[in-house]
Amino acid sequence: MIRRIWHGWTTKENAPAYETLLRSEILTGIASRGIAGYRGAHLLRRDVPDEVEFVTILWFDSMEAVREFAGEDYEAAVVPEKARKLLSRFDARSAHYETVLEPGENFP
């Protein structure tokens, strides 16, 4: 399993609108694409001084599925224009991690 991790920051005033956009359009839009190997997402949020940080963690079965989502330059951030208007800054590149331990798995 591959986890795609990305960070974006917005103002405290824009945070509710950005979270709504993520929930109602962006993440549901990704799910509706029917990408073979896309398994869902986690959305994390935290208030930090003067802004709000969001982290998305998308789950994929393979790097091929990641490429189907993001294209050949699979590390490039996929940030729709509506989201860019609400964000004050964001990662230009996403990080990808192979999952080596899942919750509930036995430790060696």
C-alpha positions as CSV (number, residue, x, y, z in Angstrom):
1,M,0.0,0.0,0.0
2,I,1.3,3.5,-0.9
3,R,0.4,6.6,1.1
4,R,0.5,10.0,-0.8
5,I,1.0,12.8,1.8
6,W,0.4,16.5,1.0
7,H,0.2,19.6,3.1
8,G,-1.7,22.9,2.5
9,W,-2.2,25.9,4.7
10,T,-4.9,28.5,4.7
11,T,-6.1,31.4,6.8
12,K,-8.3,30.8,9.8
13,E,-11.0,32.7,7.9
14,N,-10.8,30.4,4.8
15,A,-10.4,27.2,6.7
16,P,-14.1,26.3,6.9
17,A,-14.6,26.9,3.2
18,Y,-11.5,25.0,2.3
19,E,-12.5,22.0,4.4
20,T,-16.0,22.1,2.9
21,L,-14.4,22.1,-0.6
22,L,-12.2,19.2,0.2
23,R,-15.1,17.1,1.6
24,S,-17.8,18.0,-0.9
25,E,-15.9,18.3,-4.2
26,I,-12.2,17.4,-4.2
27,L,-12.1,14.1,-2.2
28,T,-15.5,12.9,-3.6
29,G,-14.3,13.9,-7.1
30,I,-11.2,11.7,-6.7
31,A,-13.3,8.8,-5.5
32,S,-15.7,9.2,-8.4
33,R,-12.9,8.9,-11.0
34,G,-12.9,5.1,-10.5
35,I,-9.1,4.8,-10.3
36,A,-8.2,1.2,-10.0
37,G,-6.2,0.9,-6.8
38,Y,-7.4,4.1,-5.1
39,R,-8.5,3.1,-1.6
40,G,-9.6,6.3,0.1
41,A,-8.2,9.2,2.1
42,H,-7.5,10.6,5.5
43,L,-8.0,14.4,6.1
44,L,-6.1,15.9,9.0
45,R,-6.5,19.5,10.3
46,R,-4.7,21.5,12.9
47,D,-4.7,25.1,14.0
48,V,-1.3,26.6,14.1
49,P,-0.4,30.3,14.9
50,D,-2.0,32.6,12.3
51,E,-3.2,29.8,10.0
52,V,-4.7,26.3,9.7
53,E,-2.8,23.3,8.3
54,F,-4.5,20.5,6.3
55,V,-2.9,17.2,5.5
56,T,-4.3,14.8,3.0
57,I,-3.2,11.1,3.0
58,L,-4.5,9.3,-0.1
59,W,-4.2,5.5,-0.1
60,F,-3.3,3.6,-3.3
61,D,-2.5,-0.1,-3.9
62,S,0.5,0.7,-6.2
63,M,2.6,3.4,-7.8
64,E,0.7,2.7,-11.0
65,A,-2.5,3.8,-9.3
66,V,-0.7,6.9,-8.1
67,R,0.3,7.7,-11.7
68,E,-3.2,7.2,-12.9
69,F,-4.3,9.8,-10.3
70,A,-1.5,12.3,-10.7
71,G,0.1,11.6,-14.1
72,E,3.7,10.7,-15.0
73,D,5.1,13.5,-12.8
74,Y,3.3,11.7,-9.9
75,E,5.0,13.8,-7.2
76,A,3.5,17.0,-8.5
77,A,0.7,18.4,-6.3
78,V,-2.8,18.1,-7.7
79,V,-4.5,21.3,-6.5
80,P,-7.6,22.5,-8.3
81,E,-8.0,26.2,-9.0
82,K,-10.8,26.5,-6.4
83,A,-8.5,25.2,-3.7
84,R,-5.6,27.4,-4.8
85,K,-7.8,30.5,-4.2
86,L,-8.4,29.4,-0.6
87,L,-4.9,28.3,0.2
88,S,-2.2,30.7,1.4
89,R,0.5,28.1,0.6
90,F,0.9,24.4,-0.2
91,D,3.4,21.7,-1.0
92,A,4.3,21.8,-4.6
93,R,5.3,18.1,-4.4
94,S,3.6,15.2,-2.6
95,A,5.6,12.5,-0.7
96,H,4.9,8.8,-1.2
97,Y,5.5,6.2,1.4
98,E,5.2,2.4,1.3
99,T,3.2,1.1,4.2
100,V,5.2,-1.3,6.2
101,L,2.9,-1.8,9.2
102,E,-0.9,-1.4,9.5
103,P,-2.9,-1.0,12.7
104,G,-3.8,-4.4,14.1
105,E,-0.9,-6.2,12.6
106,N,1.3,-8.2,15.0
107,F,4.7,-6.9,15.8
108,P,7.6,-9.3,15.1
